[in-house]
Amino acid sequence: MQGHEAACLAGAQNLLRQGAIGAIQVEIITAPFYAKPGSFLDVERHLIPLGWRLATLFDVFPDLGAPLFQLDAIYLPPGNPGQDAQDD
């Protein structure tokens, strides 16, 4: 679904609210490699209002001499162990 993360998350709003999804892994390619580069804003616009939080980043690939090329992110739902401590 490269470049369509926001549409996928918008379509999954009920599942996200119901707690039917335990975690989300997103690959965000920020470079103009595809017609529509990904963005954290597109992803977080759908997850943060529902209480989901960024847990970790990995496979971070910088493009030396240029902006970040891509990375992967894991988001966890509200009520996940450790999240309450982070919110204090």
C-alpha positions in Angstrom: 0.0 0.0 0.0 3.0 2.3 -0.6 1.8 5.9 -0.4 -1.6 4.9 0.7 -1.0 4.5 4.5 -3.4 7.3 5.4 -6.2 5.7 3.3 -5.6 2.3 4.9 -5.6 3.7 8.4 -8.7 5.8 7.7 -10.5 2.6 6.5 -9.3 0.8 9.7 -10.6 3.4 12.2 -13.3 1.1 13.7 -10.9 -1.8 14.1 -8.3 0.6 15.7 -11.0 1.9 18.1 -12.2 -1.6 19.0 -8.7 -2.8 19.9 -8.9 -5.5 17.2 -5.3 -4.6 16.1 -2.4 -5.3 18.4 0.4 -3.4 16.6 1.0 -1.6 13.4 4.3 -1.6 11.4 4.7 1.1 8.8 7.4 1.5 6.3 7.8 5.2 5.5 9.8 6.1 2.4 10.3 9.8 2.5 12.3 10.2 -0.6 10.6 10.9 -4.0 11.1 7.2 -5.0 7.3 6.7 -5.5 4.7 9.1 -6.9 3.6 9.9 -3.3 6.3 9.8 -0.6 5.1 8.7 2.8 5.0 10.9 5.9 4.8 10.6 9.6 2.1 13.3 9.6 -0.2 11.1 7.4 0.2 8.1 9.8 0.0 10.0 13.1 -3.0 12.0 12.0 -5.0 8.8 12.2 -3.3 7.0 15.2 -2.5 9.7 17.8 -6.1 10.8 18.3 -7.0 7.2 19.1 -4.3 6.9 21.7 -1.8 4.9 19.6 1.9 5.8 20.2 5.1 5.4 18.4 7.0 2.5 20.1 10.2 2.3 18.0 11.9 3.1 14.8 14.2 0.6 12.9 15.7 0.0 9.4 16.5 3.7 9.2 18.3 4.4 5.9 19.7 7.8 5.5 20.6 9.0 2.0 24.0 10.5 2.6 24.0 14.2 1.6 20.2 14.2 1.3 17.2 14.0 3.5 16.3 10.6 5.2 15.4 8.0 2.6 13.2 5.6 4.6 12.5 4.0 7.9 10.1 1.6 9.6 8.0 2.4 12.6 6.0 0.3 15.1 2.9 1.8 16.8 1.2 0.3 19.8 -2.4 0.8 20.9 -3.6 2.5 24.1 -3.3 0.3 27.2 -0.2 -1.4 26.0 2.2 -2.2 28.9 4.6 0.7 29.5 2.5 3.3 27.7 0.9 4.7 30.8 4.3 5.3 32.3 5.3 7.2 29.1 2.2 9.4 29.3 2.9 10.6 32.9 
